[in-house]
């Protein structure tokens, strides 16, 4: 499952917008719901800060 690097996340929402399953919510940082994530990698490709691995 993708992991958010908290110190690099700028909470821009690009990953949430790209997530086809709606597994990501944005607060102070992006939070990925493991029970909903399909591990497609769309969030990794869209993160402009490189905060998801």
N, C-alpha and C positions, 0 to 999 in steps of 0.2 A: 504494500500500500504506500502511496506517496506520503512524504513527511514534510511538514512546514518547518523551515529554519526560522524560528521566531525572531532572531536578531536581524534577519534580512527582509522579513515581510513588511511591506508598506501598506497593507490592507487596501489595495487599489480596487479589488474586485474582479480583475481580469480572469482569475482562475475560477471564480464562482460563475461568471458569465459563460465560461467555456465548458463547464461541467455538465455533461448530458444527463446525469442522474440526480443532479441537485444535492450532491453530498457536501457541498462547501458553503459555510456561512461566514460572513465577514463581521468582525467586531474590532477589537484592537489589532487582531491578526486574523488570518484565515484559519478556520477550523474545519477539518475533514472528518465527516462522520463515517467511521470504518464499517458500520453496518449497511451503509448505502453505497459506498464507493465500489465501483466496478473495476478499478485499477486500469482504466483505459489510457491514462497518461496525458489527457488533454490539458489538464491544469499545469503540468510540467512544461509543456510546449508554450503555453500562453503567458506564463509568469515573467513580466519584464524585469523583475528584480533577481531572478534566479533563486527564489526562496523556497522552491519545492523540489525535492529530490526523490 
